[in-house]
Amino acid sequence: MNCIKCGKEYGSGLNYCPHCGNPTEGENPHNNSINNHKTEGDNAKSDIDSKTTITINVPAVKTDILKTKINFFSEARILSIIGLVLGALFIVMLLLTLMTYNSFNTSNLSNYDALLGSMGTFLKVVPILFYVALFLIMCLFTLSIINNVRYRDIRTVLFSIIISITLLIMLLNMKFMHVLHVLINTDASTIFSKNISASFIADMYKLAENPDSATHKFMIMLICGIAIFVYSIYLFIVFKGKTQIKCNKISLKELSQPVPLAETKLSKSYGNTDNMCNSDILDSTVSNEVTCDEKSIETKILEKKTSKKQKFIAFTILALMIASIGGYILWDNFLNVTKLDLTSNIKLTYSGRSGEASISNIDNKIKYDKSDAQIEDFVKSVRYDYSNSSKLKNGDKVTVTAVYDKAKAKELKLKILNPSKKIKVANLPHRFSSADKVSSEIVDIAKEYGTSKLKDNYVSDEYNTYNFNYYGTYFLQSKKEDMVVAVFKLTDKEKGFDDSITTSTNYYYYALKDVDSGSNKKTLKEDEFFLNYGLLDIDGTYITTEPEIVPALSSWYGETVSKVTKLK
């Protein structure tokens, strides 16, 4: 015989279709009772009170125990409970991972064993939780598929999609978890010995070369796990204390539009009662007696329509999911970073005077956590480029740009502040524009050094008596350099063999070469490169009178002196 509802064939003598549960047309006392009642109901439909209770005695249906349990565990309410447990595991993994990440960043370690010791028990627990979650999600995926086949409910279909995406990402993380598990449970000597397979070593180095990929996949998995947790809360609220409705097809309209009451044909035929009522009757294992009336059936059918409260909850949960994912992305990319200023504290050192100076050194005290070995290595790898490094003069602006490994900075989650800086060149020594700009310090140095040199070179004895007097200091300007020259009047009284005395007068000079605004006692050392001294002459003839001083200085030392000025 064929069922009048689903069209499938069933054996004789059955009161209910074994495929869909619809009452059969076979001869049965209960069927006759129901059919007689249907006829009477058709003739006296208007006389039936809406509150009339119709009692139908349904014989117990022998259902396979395994199938019954599978149907029970595939109910949306049970799926939501399993999803909550699974989501809780993902949240615990997320917390442990964040704690481990912070512990790893704050440690400054140089060997493998010390590194594993710093991680402690955190990473030992994560692989265990991962494999437990993997088992649960595979079970949840299977039960959700069964639920989709039975009920075709769009809400649980969406749940299955989230579960399948998470399961796929978890499978992609299997290799990472395996490597992590082996690393945590194996010491360094064993890892680098021949006791470890070559494939594991290859996997380990592959992960080490591209840690960002493994980290991103793991974090995406945790985000999907949290999505399962949030959506499970929604399903638990929607199906708490309610029976899931069988839908004709997977569509949102099935939730928003109730099945018309006319289709139930309650008054005409109890064999065509709504699927929900039949499913409730067939799934009932507590009692063989089910009570239905028109108003209760109408109420159950209207439950199929999603209430405004449920819609509000659904949209709230969806908004929370989007906000959580967006919040994590915002936090991970903009807030979970270490700020590193590469140029604010830069100081440049120059060599040479204004117009001829060049950068000789750079000093940059970058502030960072020196306990973090990775950031310390990154800072040491930074080098600097200059927009201009030679022929600098006061007032010039030099742009210093930090050159660094951007991929490494992204890996370490470093937010680089001020990657470049403009520095104004200042305080460079410069040539004196006129004699009155020469400092008194330089004049005193020339006089002091000159006096000392005269005392060393001209020492009186029984034949010569030397006397010298400071005559003055002159400022000499030439094309290449400027000089400050101290001039002394030297008198020599020489005693002859006949005791006769011969007196001669010469002018002695002591010169500071290449002076500028930066010249001082520290820079003007007694070095032949900076100093020169001797008797003044003109074309090899020593001068003996004061008017000859300026002409002698003008041709001094073979330099063409453009101007000679006596300093006050």
C-alpha positions in Angstrom: 0.0 0.0 0.0 1.1 3.6 -0.7 0.9 6.4 1.8 -1.6 9.1 0.7 0.7 11.8 2.0 4.4 10.9 1.1 3.5 8.3 -1.6 5.9 5.7 -0.2 5.0 2.1 0.1 4.3 0.4 3.4 3.2 -3.0 4.6 -0.3 -4.0 5.4 -1.7 -3.9 8.9 0.1 -0.7 9.9 -1.9 2.1 11.4 0.8 4.8 10.6 3.1 5.3 7.8 6.6 4.3 8.9 8.2 7.0 6.7 6.2 10.2 7.6 3.9 9.1 10.4 0.7 9.9 8.6 -2.3 7.7 9.7 -3.0 4.9 7.1 -6.4 3.9 5.7 -6.1 0.3 7.0 -8.8 -1.4 9.0 -8.2 -0.6 12.6 -10.5 0.2 15.4 -8.7 3.4 15.9 -8.8 4.3 12.3 -12.5 3.5 12.1 -13.0 5.7 15.2 -11.1 8.5 13.6 -12.8 8.2 10.2 -16.2 8.1 11.8 -15.3 11.1 13.8 -14.1 12.9 10.6 -17.5 12.3 9.0 -19.4 13.5 11.9 -17.1 16.5 12.2 -17.8 17.4 8.6 -21.5 17.4 9.2 -21.5 19.3 12.4 -18.4 21.5 12.1 -20.2 24.6 13.1 -21.4 22.9 16.3 -18.0 22.1 17.5 -16.7 24.4 20.2 -13.2 25.7 19.6 -12.3 24.5 23.1 -13.4 20.9 22.4 -10.7 18.5 23.3 -10.3 15.5 21.0 -8.4 12.5 22.4 -6.6 10.2 20.1 -5.2 7.0 21.4 -2.0 6.3 19.5 -0.4 2.9 19.8 3.3 3.0 20.7 5.6 3.1 17.7 8.6 0.9 18.0 11.5 3.2 17.1 15.0 2.1 16.8 16.9 3.2 20.0 19.9 4.5 18.1 17.8 6.5 15.7 15.8 7.9 18.6 19.0 9.0 20.4 20.4 10.5 17.2 17.2 12.4 16.6 17.3 13.6 20.2 20.9 14.9 20.0 20.2 16.5 16.6 17.5 18.8 18.1 18.4 22.5 17.8 18.3 22.9 21.6 20.8 20.1 22.1 23.0 21.5 19.3 23.0 24.9 21.0 24.2 23.3 24.3 27.0 21.5 22.5 27.9 24.7 20.7 28.1 26.6 24.0 30.6 24.0 25.4 32.6 24.1 22.2 32.7 27.9 22.2 33.8 27.9 25.8 36.8 25.8 24.8 37.7 28.3 22.1 37.4 31.2 24.6 39.8 29.4 27.0 42.2 28.8 24.2 42.1 32.5 23.3 42.8 33.6 26.9 45.7 31.1 27.2 47.2 32.2 23.9 47.0 35.9 24.8 48.7 35.1 28.2 51.4 33.1 26.5 51.9 35.9 23.9 52.4 38.5 26.6 54.8 36.2 28.5 56.8 35.5 25.4 57.2 39.2 24.5 58.3 40.2 28.0 61.1 37.5 28.1 64.7 38.0 27.0 65.9 34.5 26.3 68.9 33.1 24.5 68.3 29.3 24.4 65.5 26.9 23.5 65.0 25.3 26.9 64.7 28.7 28.7 62.2 29.8 26.1 60.0 26.7 26.7 60.3 27.2 30.5 59.0 30.8 30.2 55.9 29.6 28.4 55.1 27.3 31.3 51.9 25.3 31.2 50.0 27.7 28.9 51.0 26.1 25.6 50.8 22.6 27.0 47.1 23.0 27.6 46.3 24.6 24.2 46.9 21.5 22.1 44.8 19.4 24.4 41.9 21.8 24.2 42.4 21.9 20.4 42.0 18.2 20.0 39.0 18.1 22.4 37.4 20.9 20.4 38.1 19.1 17.2 36.3 16.0 18.4 33.3 18.1 19.5 33.1 20.1 16.3 33.1 17.0 14.2 30.2 15.6 16.3 28.4 18.9 16.1 28.9 19.1 12.4 27.4 15.6 11.9 24.4 16.3 14.2 23.8 19.6 12.5 23.6 18.0 9.1 21.1 15.5 10.4 19.1 18.4 11.8 19.1 20.1 8.4 17.9 17.0 6.7 15.0 16.6 9.2 13.9 20.1 9.7 15.3 22.2 6.8 15.4 25.2 9.3 17.4 28.1 7.9 18.6 29.0 11.4 20.3 25.6 12.0 21.6 25.7 8.3 23.4 28.9 9.1 24.8 27.2 12.2 26.0 24.3 10.1 27.8 26.8 7.8 29.6 28.4 10.7 30.6 25.0 12.0 31.9 23.8 8.7 34.0 26.9 8.2 35.5 26.5 11.7 36.1 22.8 11.1 37.9 23.5 7.9 40.2 26.1 9.6 40.8 23.7 12.4 42.0 21.1 9.9 44.3 23.7 8.5 45.7 24.3 12.0 46.4 20.6 12.6 50.0 20.8 11.4 50.7 23.8 13.6 49.2 22.1 16.6 51.2 18.9 15.9 54.5 20.9 15.8 53.5 22.8 18.9 52.7 19.6 20.8 56.0 18.0 19.9 58.0 21.1 20.8 56.3 21.4 24.2 56.9 17.7 25.0 60.4 17.3 23.6 63.7 18.8 24.8 66.1 20.7 22.4 68.6 17.8 22.1 66.0 15.4 20.9 64.5 17.8 18.4 67.9 18.3 16.7 68.8 14.7 16.8 68.0 11.9 14.4 65.1 10.7 16.6 62.8 13.3 15.0 61.4 12.7 11.5 62.6 14.7 8.6 59.0 15.7 7.7 58.5 17.2 11.2 61.8 19.2 10.9 60.6 20.5 7.5 57.2 21.5 9.0 58.9 23.2 11.9 61.2 25.3 9.7 58.4 26.1 7.4 56.4 27.5 10.3 59.5 29.3 11.5 60.0 31.0 8.1 56.4 32.2 7.9 55.0 32.5 11.5 52.5 35.2 10.4 50.5 32.7 8.3 50.2 30.1 11.2 49.3 32.9 13.7 46.6 34.3 11.4 45.0 30.9 10.8 45.0 30.2 14.5 43.4 33.5 15.4 40.8 33.2 12.7 40.0 29.8 14.1 39.5 31.3 17.6 37.3 34.0 16.1 35.1 31.4 14.4 34.9 29.5 17.7 33.7 32.6 19.4 31.1 33.0 16.6 29.9 29.5 17.3 29.5 30.4 21.0 27.5 33.6 20.3 25.3 31.9 17.7 24.7 29.0 20.2 23.4 31.5 22.7 20.9 32.7 20.0 19.7 29.1 19.2 19.4 28.3 22.9 17.2 31.3 23.5 15.0 30.7 20.4 14.4 27.0 21.1 14.4 27.0 24.9 11.2 25.1 25.9 10.0 24.9 22.3 9.8 22.2 19.6 11.6 22.8 16.4 9.3 23.1 13.4 9.7 21.1 10.2 9.9 23.4 7.2 9.0 22.5 3.6 12.2 24.1 2.3 15.2 26.1 3.5 14.0 29.6 3.3 13.4 32.7 5.5 9.8 32.7 4.4 9.2 29.4 6.2 10.0 31.3 9.4 8.0 34.5 8.7 4.8 32.9 7.3 2.7 30.3 9.2 1.1 27.4 7.5 -2.6 28.2 6.8 -5.0 26.5 9.2 -7.1 25.4 6.3 -4.3 23.0 5.3 -4.6 21.2 8.5 -8.1 19.9 7.6 -8.6 19.1 11.3 -12.4 18.9 11.0 -12.4 16.8 7.8 -9.5 14.5 8.3 -7.2 13.8 11.2 -5.0 11.9 8.9 -3.9 15.2 7.3 -3.1 17.0 10.6 -0.2 19.4 10.5 3.3 17.8 10.3 4.2 19.4 13.6 1.4 17.8 15.4 2.1 14.4 13.8 5.8 14.7 14.6 4.9 15.5 18.2 2.7 12.5 18.3 5.3 10.1 16.8 8.2 11.5 18.8 6.3 11.2 22.0 7.8 8.3 24.0 6.3 9.2 27.3 2.6 8.6 26.6 0.6 7.0 23.9 -2.2 9.5 24.4 -1.9 12.9 22.7 -4.4 15.7 23.2 -5.1 18.1 20.3 -7.8 20.6 19.7 -8.2 23.3 17.1 -7.0 26.1 19.3 -3.9 24.3 20.5 -3.0 23.3 16.9 -3.5 26.8 15.7 -1.2 28.1 18.5 1.5 25.6 17.6 1.3 26.6 14.0 1.5 30.3 14.8 4.6 29.5 16.8 6.2 28.9 13.4 6.2 32.6 12.9 9.3 34.4 14.2 8.2 36.8 16.9 9.5 40.4 17.0 11.4 39.5 20.2 13.2 36.6 18.4 14.0 38.9 15.5 15.5 41.5 17.9 17.5 38.8 19.6 18.8 37.5 16.2 19.8 40.9 15.0 21.4 41.7 18.4 23.5 38.4 18.2 24.5 39.2 14.6 25.5 42.7 15.6 27.5 41.4 18.5 29.3 38.9 16.2 30.1 41.6 13.7 31.2 44.0 16.4 33.4 41.2 18.0 35.1 40.4 14.7 35.5 44.0 13.8 36.6 44.9 17.3 39.3 42.2 17.2 40.5 43.3 13.8 40.7 46.9 15.0 42.4 45.9 18.2 44.9 43.6 16.5 45.9 46.1 13.8 45.7 49.4 15.6 45.7 48.8 19.4 47.7 45.6 20.0 50.9 47.2 18.7 54.2 48.5 20.2 54.9 52.1 19.4 58.5 52.7 18.3 59.8 56.2 17.6 62.8 56.0 15.3 63.9 59.6 14.8 62.6 62.0 17.5 65.8 61.7 19.6 68.3 61.9 16.7 71.3 64.1 17.2 73.8 64.7 14.3 77.5 65.5 14.7 79.2 67.5 12.0 82.8 68.0 11.0 84.0 71.1 9.2 82.9 74.7 9.2 79.7 76.2 7.8 79.6 75.8 4.0 82.1 72.9 4.1 80.7 70.7 6.8 79.6 67.1 6.5 77.8 64.6 8.8 80.3 62.6 10.8 78.1 60.8 13.3 74.5 60.1 14.4 73.3 59.5 17.9 69.8 58.2 18.4 68.5 57.0 21.8 65.4 55.0 20.8 63.2 54.3 23.7 61.9 50.7 23.8 61.6 47.7 26.1 65.2 46.4 26.2 64.0 43.2 27.8 62.5 42.2 24.4 65.3 40.6 22.5 63.4 40.7 19.2 62.7 44.4 19.3 66.3 45.1 20.4 67.6 43.2 17.3 65.2 45.2 15.2 66.4 48.5 16.5 70.0 47.5 15.9 69.2 46.7 12.3 67.9 50.2 11.6 70.1 52.4 9.4 69.6 56.1 8.3 69.7 57.9 5.0 70.3 61.7 4.6 68.9 64.1 2.1 72.2 65.9 2.1 75.3 65.0 4.1 78.1 67.3 2.7 78.8 71.0 2.1 76.4 71.9 4.8 76.1 75.4 6.2 74.2 76.9 9.1 70.4 77.1 8.3 70.4 74.1 6.0 67.7 71.4 6.6 68.7 67.8 6.5 66.0 65.1 6.3 67.0 62.0 8.2 65.0 58.9 7.1 65.1 55.6 9.1 65.5 52.6 6.8 64.1 49.4 8.4 62.6 46.0 7.6 58.9 46.7 7.2 58.0 43.0 7.1 59.8 42.4 10.4 58.1 45.4 11.9 54.7 44.0 10.9 55.6 40.6 12.3 56.6 42.2 15.6 53.5 44.4 15.5 55.5 47.5 15.7 53.9 50.9 15.0 56.7 53.0 13.6 56.4 56.6 14.7 58.3 59.4 12.9 60.1 57.4 10.3 61.8 60.6 9.2 62.8 63.9 10.7 64.0 67.3 9.4 66.9 68.7 11.3 68.1 72.3 11.0 71.9 72.6 10.8 73.1 75.0 13.4 76.1 75.9 15.6 78.6 75.1 12.8 81.9 77.1 13.2 82.2 79.8 10.6 84.9 82.1 9.2 84.9 85.6 10.7 83.4 88.2 8.5 85.5 91.0 10.0 88.3 91.5 12.6 85.9 92.7 15.3 84.3 89.3 15.3 87.4 87.6 16.5 87.1 86.6 20.1 89.4 87.8 22.8 90.0 84.2 23.7 91.8 83.6 20.4 93.9 86.8 20.9 95.0 85.7 24.3 95.9 82.2 23.1 98.1 83.7 20.4 99.8 85.9 22.9 100.2 83.2 25.5 101.6 80.6 23.0 103.9 83.1 21.4 105.4 84.3 24.7 106.0 80.7 25.7 107.7 79.9 22.4 110.0 82.9 22.6 111.1 82.0 26.1 112.0 78.5 24.8 113.9 79.6 21.7 115.7 82.7 22.9 117.5 82.1 26.1 120.1 84.7 27.2 123.7 83.7 27.9 127.1 85.5 28.4 127.3 86.5 24.7 123.6 87.3 23.9 121.0 89.1 25.9 117.4 88.8 24.6 114.6 91.1 25.4 111.1 90.9 23.8 108.0 92.9 24.1 104.4 92.1 22.9 103.7 94.4 20.0 100.2 93.4 18.9 97.9 90.8 17.3 96.8 91.0 13.6 93.9 89.3 11.8 94.9 88.0 8.3 92.2 87.2 5.8 92.9 85.1 2.7 90.9 83.2 0.2 91.3 79.8 1.8 91.7 80.5 5.5 92.0 83.2 8.2 94.9 83.6 10.6 95.5 85.3 13.9 99.2 86.4 14.3 100.8 87.7 17.5 103.8 90.0 16.8 106.7 90.5 19.3 109.6 93.0 19.2 112.8 91.1 19.8 116.0 93.0 20.9 119.3 91.1 20.9 122.4 92.6 22.6 125.4 90.5 21.3 128.8 90.8 23.1 131.8 90.5 20.8 135.3 89.1 21.4 136.6 92.5 22.1 133.7 93.1 24.6 132.0 95.3 22.1 128.1 95.3 22.2 126.0 95.1 19.0 122.3 95.7 19.3 119.8 94.4 16.7 116.0 94.5 16.5 113.7 92.0 14.8 110.0 91.2 14.9 109.0 87.7 15.9 105.5 86.3 15.0 103.4 83.5 16.4 100.5 82.5 14.1 97.3 80.5 14.6 96.3 79.2 11.3 92.8 78.4 10.0 90.9 80.0 12.9 87.1 80.4 13.0 84.3 80.9 15.4 84.9 77.4 16.8 88.5 77.9 17.7 89.4 77.6 21.3 92.2 76.4 23.6 91.0 72.8 23.1 91.1 72.9 19.3 94.1 75.1 18.9 96.7 72.8 20.3 100.4 73.3 19.9 100.5 71.4 16.6 102.6 72.3 13.6 99.5 71.9 11.5 97.8 74.8 13.3 100.8 76.9 14.4 103.6 78.7 12.8 106.3 81.0 14.3 109.5 82.7 13.3 111.1 86.1 12.4 109.1 88.2 10.0 110.8 88.9 6.7 110.2 90.4 3.3 111.6 88.3 0.5 114.1 86.7 2.9 115.2 89.9 4.6 114.2 90.2 8.2 112.3 93.4 9.0 113.7 95.8 11.6 111.1 98.6 11.7 107.4 98.8 12.5 106.2 100.1 9.1 107.5 96.8 7.6 105.2 94.6 9.7 102.0 94.9 7.6 103.8 94.3 4.3 105.6 91.3 5.8 102.3 89.8 7.1 100.7 90.4 3.7 103.2 88.0 2.0 103.5 85.8 5.0 103.9 82.0 4.5 103.4 82.3 0.7 99.7 83.0 1.1 98.0 85.8 -0.7 96.5 87.8 2.1 93.7 90.1 1.1 93.5 92.1 4.3 95.6 92.6 7.4 93.9 94.2 10.4 95.4 94.9 13.8 93.2 93.7 16.6 92.5 95.7 19.7 
